Amino acid sequence: MDHAVVMKVKLPEADTPDAGITMLREIVIPLAKSQSGFKSGKWMHDGLDGMGVIVFDSADNAAAAMEAMKPPTGGPQLVSTAVYEVSGEA
């Protein structure tokens, strides 16, 4: 059964939107894709806060990835992170 890591972050106020997108594309997404059991991911923001939903093939792989994917120093501030069982998708 698939499991998803749901991460909420507070984006750095000093960063421009372009800097955040660059960090996402160059650091966050490659790191997520390199984790065992990675299946898919979606990252979104409203300019102040961000959220990622990253799906893995098992609870164990999701839990391990959750630890590995904490924001880098100088990056977003982690607000919350949790693993959820995926009940459905469309």
C-alpha positions as CSV (number, residue, x, y, z in Angstrom):
1,M,0.0,0.0,0.0
2,D,1.3,3.4,-0.9
3,H,2.1,6.0,1.7
4,A,2.7,9.7,1.4
5,V,4.9,12.1,3.3
6,V,3.1,15.4,3.8
7,M,5.4,18.3,4.6
8,K,4.4,21.9,5.5
9,V,7.0,24.6,5.5
10,K,7.2,28.4,6.1
11,L,9.1,29.9,3.2
12,P,12.0,32.3,3.9
13,E,10.8,35.9,3.7
14,A,14.1,37.1,2.3
15,D,13.9,34.8,-0.7
16,T,12.4,35.7,-4.0
17,P,9.8,33.4,-5.6
18,D,12.5,32.5,-8.2
19,A,15.0,31.5,-5.5
20,G,12.5,29.2,-3.9
21,I,11.6,27.6,-7.3
22,T,15.3,27.1,-8.0
23,M,15.9,25.4,-4.6
24,L,12.9,23.2,-5.3
25,R,14.0,22.2,-8.7
26,E,17.7,21.8,-8.0
27,I,17.7,20.3,-4.4
28,V,14.3,19.2,-3.1
29,I,12.9,17.4,-6.1
30,P,16.1,15.5,-6.9
31,L,16.5,14.5,-3.2
32,A,12.9,13.2,-3.1
33,K,13.3,11.3,-6.4
34,S,16.5,9.6,-5.1
35,Q,14.7,8.1,-2.1
36,S,13.8,4.4,-2.1
37,G,10.3,3.6,-3.3
38,F,9.6,7.1,-4.7
39,K,6.6,7.1,-6.9
40,S,5.5,10.8,-7.3
41,G,5.4,14.2,-5.7
42,K,3.6,17.5,-5.8
43,W,4.9,20.7,-4.3
44,M,2.8,23.8,-3.9
45,H,3.0,27.3,-2.3
46,D,1.0,30.4,-1.7
47,G,4.0,32.7,-1.5
48,L,4.4,32.4,2.3
49,D,3.8,28.8,3.0
50,G,4.6,25.6,1.1
51,M,3.5,22.0,1.1
52,G,4.8,18.8,-0.4
53,V,2.9,15.5,-0.9
54,I,5.4,12.8,-1.8
55,V,4.2,9.3,-2.5
56,F,6.2,6.1,-1.8
57,D,5.5,2.4,-2.3
58,S,5.5,1.6,1.4
59,A,5.2,3.0,4.9
60,D,8.8,2.1,5.7
61,N,10.2,3.9,2.6
62,A,8.0,7.0,3.4
63,A,9.2,7.1,7.0
64,A,12.8,6.9,5.9
65,A,12.4,9.5,3.3
66,M,10.6,11.8,5.7
67,E,13.8,11.9,7.8
68,A,16.1,12.4,4.8
69,M,14.0,15.2,3.2
70,K,14.2,17.8,6.0
71,P,14.7,21.3,4.6
72,P,18.4,22.3,4.2
73,T,20.0,25.0,6.3
74,G,19.0,28.4,5.1
75,G,15.9,26.9,3.4
76,P,12.3,26.8,4.5
77,Q,11.4,26.3,8.1
78,L,9.7,22.9,8.7
79,V,6.2,23.4,10.2
80,S,5.0,19.8,10.2
81,T,5.6,16.5,8.6
82,A,3.7,13.2,8.7
83,V,3.2,9.9,6.9
84,Y,-0.3,9.0,5.7
85,E,-1.6,5.9,4.1
86,V,-2.9,6.7,0.6
87,S,-6.6,5.7,0.5
88,G,-7.2,6.6,-3.1
89,E,-6.2,8.8,-6.1
90,A,-7.7,10.1,-9.3
